[in-house]
């Protein structure tokens, strides 16, 4: 199957949509990092938004204050979450485990 040729307007629209999606994901991670939004609230927001659901779990965990690469990896291994998993791909038990692990953050 060949890749369809896009017009310059379609390419520009795709670039704008991608930029807007990256900014929305970055804004959510910054809100978690600053403490304006807890991890549970971020997971809830991601459940209802297709753009936010594409955030990698490890990136969202590292945005939580006092959680770095090592702790994020330990938590993900404990909850049996693959390193490349995105929020959309989490099961209900994994989501519940994350909520329990980071209850008030």
N, C-alpha and C positions, 0 to 999 in steps of 0.2 A: 504494500500500500504506500502510495506516495504522499508526502506531506503537502497539504494545500498551500498555495501561495497566498499570503495575506497582503492586503493593500496597506499603504502607509498609514491610513486612518485606523485600520484594524490593529496594526502593530502598536501605534501610539496608545490606543485604548487599552490594549493588553498590558503595556508598560505601566500606564497609570493605575490600572487595577492591581498589578503586582506591587507597586510602590505603596498604595493605600493599604494593602493587606499586610505588608511588612511593618508599616507604621502602627497599625492597630495591634499587631502581636507585640511589638516593642513597647507600646504604651502599657499593655497589660502587665508585661514583665517589670516595667519600671514602677507601676503601681504596687505590685507585690513587693518589690525591693524596698520601696519607701514606706511600706506598712499601711498604705491607704486601703489596700485590698488584701484579705487573707487568702491563703491557698485554697481553702474551701470555696470562697466566693469566686476565685479565679476559675476553679473547676466548674462551678455552676454556670458562670458566664460562657465558658468554652463549650458547654453542653448545648447551648442554644444558638451558637454562632459558628458557622462553617469555617470562617476565616481563623478564629481563635482556636478552633479544634485542631489546627495543623501545627500548633506549638509542640516541640519535642518535650517530653516529660522531664528529661534531665535538665533542659534549659529552664523550665519553669521551677524546678526544685532548686536550682542554683540561684534563682532570683530571690528565694526566701532568705531573709536575714539569718546569718550564722549557719548557712548550709553551703558547703563548697562541693567541689568535685568528688571528694572522697565520701562524704556523708551521703550525697545524692546517690552514688554508686551502691553504697551499703544498703540504703533504703530500697532501692530498685531491685537489688538482688534478693533482699528479704521478702519483698512482695511479688517476686517472680515477674518483673517487668523487664522486657528486652531493652537494651541500651538505645536502640533506634526507634522505640515506640513513641507515637504521638498521642496526644490526649484523646483523640477520637478513637483510637484503638484499644483503650483501656476497658477492662471488664468491670462489672459492678463490684466484685470483691477487691479488685485492685484499687478502685476509686475509694471504697470504704476504708481500705488499709491506709491510703494516703491521708484521708480525713482524720483517721484515728492517730496517725503518726504526728501530724502537724495540726492538731485540733484547734488551738487558739491563735495560730499565727496568720 
